Amino acid sequence: MQRKQIKKYIASPLNYIGGKARILDQMLPFMPTDIDIFVDLFCGGCNVGMNTPAEYTIYNDTSKPLIGLLKAFRRMKTDNIINGINALIDELGFSRTRDYNFAYYGGGANLGVSVYNREKYLELRKRFNNWQKKDNQYYILLYTLIVFGFNNQLRFNDKGEYNLPVGKRDFNTTIEAKLVRFLDALRAQDCEFQTKDFRKFDFSKLTNRSLVYCDPPYLITTATYNEKGGWQEKDEVQLLEILDSLNRQGIRFALSNVLIHEGKHNLILHDWIDKNNYNVHDMFMDYHYSNYQKKSTKPESKEVLITNY
């Protein structure tokens, strides 16, 4: 059922833990239909901003490699991107499961093509990490790494090096089709990209027809974007204060978050909602399929969309 729902929308070719592709059908009915400026303040894979109609969209994220990749996607021709990926696949000898099955490459359902591609992937990762200029080829290298990397994610270490291990899949027809569809939609959209910390974002041009959407790292969950304490209580409080300020100015906001996760409660969020009487819309999100670190058998998360309208 979830796969059918995703096909109704433009799906991101980037995979983010907790991404909203699987619950767009639940979220979008709560989005206004008269948006002049849509701010995707923690845009990640851009699933929400890409599928929310607005006159103008601002994608913001502190990840400069992510925003750089999105900008490259928008300015480059689709054929050049696809040809660049395929050239790397041919040069390094990666698998092509669009032509042969997993068994042909010595893999199966569990390992996929990870064993076959591991050494090739490490060579690609080394080349990318040594690439000095952030030109078009840099971003083709980066996206090819994402395609062949673990869970198709984007992660760098403290030295700024891409450090994910090899993944199970390759550049199959499904991934290529998703990429092409996303590229077409991105170029058709009137949008811009920023890399501001949310505390420094300029909201001054927004109106009562604007919408600020926030999908920040979740305080009580763990994912690649938050595994080293990257989002703490002070960040949570400061974001909520900004949303209160927007509310006082008559600017609409929508906040994705979790109130409960594996038995933990976000008391800061609970208290904030109660104090301000904001609207809470329950979302169903199955984290068994979106969090690779999940081992607990405790109850699932209570995912919500909080709005001031």
Secondary structure, DSSP 8 states (H G I E B T S, - for coil): -HHHHHHTS---SS--TT-SGGGHHHHGGGS-S--SEEEETT-TT-HHHHHS--SEEEEE-S-HHHHHHHHHHHHS-HHHHHHHHHHHHHHHT---TTTS-GGGGT--TTTTTHHHHHHHHHHHHHHHHH--S-SHHHHHHHHHHHHHBGGG---B-TTS-B---B-S--S-HHHHHHHHHHHHHHHHS-EEEE---GGG---TT--TT-EEEE----TT---TTTTTS-S-HHHHHHHHHHHHHHHHTT-EEEEEEEEEETTEE-HHHHHHHHHHT-EEEEE---GGGT-TT----S---EEEEEE--
